[in-house]
Amino acid sequence: MSLDTPTRWRLILGEAADSACAGAGCRLGGRAAAMDRALDWLYGRDTSGEERGVRRQGGRHGGREGSALTVPGWINEIHTLFPRETIERLERDAIERYAIDDVVTNPEVLARVEPNETLLKAVLRTKHLMAPEVLVMARKLVQEVVRRLMETLARDLAVAFGGVLDRRRHTRLPGARDLDLIRTLRDNLRHYDPETRRITVERLHFFARNRRQMRPWQVILLVDQSGSMLDSVIHASVMAACLWRLPGIETHLVAFDTAVVDLTRDCDDACELLMKVQLGGGTDIGGAVAYAMGKITAPERAIVVVISDFYEGASEAVLVARVKALAGQRTRVLGLAALDAQARPDYDRAMARRLVEAGAEVAAMTPGELAGWLAQVVRS
């Protein structure tokens, strides 16, 4: 977002400049107001600016107790609001100038907090600043959040790849979605109690699921490492780890910015994958697609999933040409503008349209939806 000069000065000077900026037609709202809130959370505690009235006025006061933002929440907010060079300055000031060390230097805090995705994102964004002993604690937090995400996604994948119901065969393996209610009731009618009008169920029957013998498929996940794609980076890593365990699926995970990093060797450990991701940098989607092309062994049984906001920093024409070449050899190309729980992306729609015209499919999906899409392609 481009800011006009009065708004920029208002953000620099803080609330003390409200009257002057208002005369210049400056009114903070939307994203600018969110920027001001994030800046005030940090610089509002600066006692050296009190006598000048800079970023401190009225009833405001510094210190963590005066803000609704938490450290992890603040870290995630600035990463969505500011450019990379500003983020680096804010993080450095938070640690070096204001000693806000809850996440990056205090292992006791990491040991106390409840692991969650918000904190996971904050750890991934600041892990390069952590002391070694803190990094050990942070890794444990990452492992716990990843474990929970994998449990959920593994269930989705089991359903998606588990086969169709076979109503001619039965199994005693439990699964509520497969319960044969009619046969279960019939076999337990002798246990009906007229007084209580209840049936005591001693034996359950379930429909079995057919497992088709799948031909080997390659699934190549290309994930954009830019800071705005962090949610998708997390879920792509978890997806790769889960797919790695499926028979008949050869999984690759490749992270990219202007360079390409093949993380396939660590696909069996989603925590390790995430700890190796380096957020930020430029974007060369075409370079990542070229790398994937070199990995494909059977074009008609390959799926290339490009997880990116499609803001290409290199040649757009080259990217489109490479996607068209993949589609021409009957490789399925799926462009995901988001792979997260919300699936609400902010992406280059013009580029997305060009990729669709070149033969790709473009969407935003939750991990469960991607699991279903992959299963449908593999079975087709």
N, C-alpha and C positions, 0 to 999 in steps of 0.2 A: 504494500500500500504506500503510495506517495503522500507525504505530509507537506502542507504548506508551511511557509516560514513562521507565521505566528504560532501555529500549533507546535512546531519543533521547539521554539523558545519556551512555550508554556511547559512542555515536557521537561526541558532542561532546568527551568527555574522553580517549577513546582507550584503549589497553591498560592504562594506569595505573589505570583505574577498574574493571578486571575483578573484583577481589575484592569491592568494594562492591556492584557491580551484580549479581554472582552471588547475594549475600545477598538481593537484592530479586527474585530469580527471573528475572533477565535472562540469556538464552543467545542469542548471535548465531548465526544460521544462515540459509541461503538468501540472499534478497535483502539482508537486513541485513548479513550477512557480506561480501557484495560491496560494499555501501556503505562498510563499514569499510575494506576494502582500498583502494578508490578514494580515500577521505579520507586514509588513512595514506600513500599514494603522494605526496600533495601536502604535507600538514601534518607528516608524519613527518620532514621535513627541517628543521623549525623549531628552530634551536638556542636560541632565546629561551625555549622551553618546557622545556629540559632540566632545569633546577634544580627545576621544579615537577613533573616527571614526566609532563607532559601529552603524550600521543600519542608518547612516546619511552620505551622501557623495555627492559631486558635487552640483547640483542645488536643491537637495531635501530639503524640509523644513517641519516642523511639522505643526499641525493645521488642522482643518477640511477643510479649503478652498483649500488645496493642493491635495486632493484626489478625484478620481472619484466615490469612494464608498460612499454610504450613510450609516447611522447607521443601519437601518433595513437590507440593502443589506449585510453589513459586518457580522451581526449576522447570517443571513441565510448562508453566505458563510462558516464561520468557522464551522458551524454545519454539513456541508457536507464534510469538509476537514480533521478535526482533531478528535481524540478519545475523549471520554467524559471527562476524567480528564484534558486534555489540554483545552477543551472548557470552563470548569469551571474556570480555571486559567485565560484565556483570558478575559472572562466576568468580573471576579472579578477585574483584572487589569484595564480594561476599565472604570469601575465605580469608584473604590477606588483610583487608581493611577493617572488616566488621567481625571477623572470627566466627562466622556462622558455620560451624563445623559439625552439625548434627549428623549429616549424611557422610561427609568425606573424612572425618577424623575421629569420630566417637563410636567405637565398637559397642559400647554399652547401649547406645540408642538403637543400633542395628539389631542387637540381641533382644531388645524389648518390643520393638514394633511388630505389628501384625503384618506378615507378608501380603502384599497386594500388587496389582498391576501398576498403580500409580507410583509406588515406591520402586518397583522394578525399573520403570522407565527413568526415574531419577538416578538410580544406581548406574544404569547403562550410559547415561549422559555425563556422569561425573567420575566414572571408574578410572579414567586416566589421571585424576587428581588424587587418588586415594593412596595412603600409605600401605605397605604390604600387609600389615596385620589387620587393617580395616578391610582390605580387599578380600581377605579370608572370610570375614563375617559377611561381607556383601555377597560373596559367591554362595554362601549357604542360603541367603534370602532368595537369590535368583533360582537356586535349585528347587526351593519349596514352591515358588510361584509357577515355575515351569512344570513341576510335577502335577500340580492341580490342573493346569491347562491341558497337559497331555492326557490326563484321565478323561476329561470331557471330550477331547477330540478323538481319542481312541474309541470311545463308545460310538461317536458319529461315524467313524470309519468302519467299525465293525458292522453297523447297520447297513451302510452304503455298499460295502463289498461283500456282505454276508450271504448273498444269494436270495432267491425268491422263495416264498412259501410253497411247500409241497404238501397238499392236503391229502395225499394218498399214504404218506409215511408219517410216523410219529416218533417222538423222542421224549425222554424223561428229563432232559436238560432244561432247567428252569429259564423262563423268559416270558414275562407277562404279555408282551405283544404277540406271542405265538400260542397262547393258551387255547386249546380246543375245548370251549365251554360246554358244548352239547354232549360230547363223549364223557367229559368229566362228571357232569350232572347225572348222566345215565348210569355210569358205573358206581355212583355213590348214593343212588336212590334208596338202597336198602338201609342206609344209615339215617333216614328221615325220621324225625321225632315229631309226632303230631301235636304234642302238648306245647312245645316251644316253636313249632312250625319252622324248624331249622334242619339243615343237612350238615352232618359232620363229614368233611371231605378227608378221606384217607389216602386217596390216590389222584394225582393230577396227570393230565395228558396234554402234550404240546405238539404242535405241528413242527416238523423238521424243516430245515432250510437247505436247499441244494447249494453246493459249492461247485461252480463250474471250473473246469481246468482252464486257467487263463493263459493266453499266450504272453510271453514276456513283453513288457512295455517299459519305455524310458519316460520318466517325468523329470524335467529339468526346470528347477525353480530359479528364476533370476530376480533378485531383490535389490531394489534401489536403497542405498545407504544414507540418502539425504535425511536431515534431521526431521523433516515433516513426515517421513514415512516410518517413524519408529514403531508405531503400533503394528504396522504390516510386517516389519522386520521381525518382531517378536513372534507373531503368529506364523510367519513363513518358516522360521526356525523350528517351531513346535511341529508344524505340518511335515517338514522334512524328516524329523526324528520319528514321527509316527509312520510315515510312508515307508521309511527305511526297513521297518519290521514286517511289512506286508510281502507275502510271497508273490512272485511274478511281477514285481515293480522294481525297476532299477532307478534309484533316486539320486539326483544331483542337486546340490544347493550352491549357487554362485551369488556372491555379493558384489556390487559394483558401484563406483562413482565415476571418476575418469579412468580408473584402473579396474581390473577384474581380479577378484580373489575367489578361488575355488575352495569352498569349505566342506566339500563332500566327505573328506576323510573323517570329519567330526559329526557326521549326520546321526550317529548313534548316541550322541550326547548333546541335547539341545542347550543345556547350560553352557557348555564349552563353546558352542556356536555363537551364542549371544555375547559371551565375554570376549570373543575375537572380533566382533563387528566394530568397525570404526565409523562413527556417524559424522556426516558432513561431507564437504568436498563438492566438486562439480558433478555433472551427469553426462555419461556417454552410453545411452541405451543401445545404440547401434553396435558399439564395441562388445557389449555383453551378449547381444544376439549373435554376433559373429562367433564368439567363443562357444556358445551353445551349438551352433551349426557344426563346429568341429568335433563335438562330442557325440553327435547323433550317429548311430550304427544302423538303424533300420527306420528310415524316414516315415513310413506309413504306420509305425507303432511307436511314435515319439510324440510327446506333448511338451511344448515349451510354454511355461507360465511366466509372463513378464509382470512383476509387481512394481509399479512405478506410478508417479503422478504425470508421466509423459511430457514433462518439460525438458525436452532434449537440448543438451548443451553443446552437442556436436552437430553433425550434418543430419538434418531431418530427412533429406532425400535419401541418404544412405540407409537410415533406419527403415524407411518405408520399403526400399528396394529389397532389403534383407528379409523383412517379414513376408513380402510378396514371394520371394524365392522359397521360403519355408512352406508357405501355403501351396506353391506350385508343385512341391514334391510330396504333398499330402501329409505334411506334418501339421498337427493341430497347434495353433497359437492362441493362447488366451492372455489378454492383457487385463490385469487387475489394477484398477485405480485405488482400491483399498482392499485389504484382507484383515479385517478386525471385527470386533463384536458389533459395531454400529453400521459398518459398510456405508459410511457417508463421506465420500471423497471430495477433495478439492483438486482438480486436475485440468490439464490442457485439453479441452474438449475438441478443439480443431484438430490436434494431432491424433486424438482418439478416433475421430471420424476417418482420417486418412489411413489409419491402421486397419480399420474395419473394411474400407474399400480395397485394401491390399490383401484381405483374406483372413484377418484376425477376428477373434471375438473379443469384445471389450465389455467389462462389467465391474461391479463392486460386489464382493461377496463376504459373508462370514466364513470362518473355517469350515463349519458344518456344510454350508452350501457348496464350497469348493470340493469337499469330500464327495458329495453327491454328484457333482458335475464330472469329476474324474472317474467315478465308478461307472457312470453312464457311457462315457467315451470308451473306457476299457472294455465294456461289454458289447459295444456296438460292432 
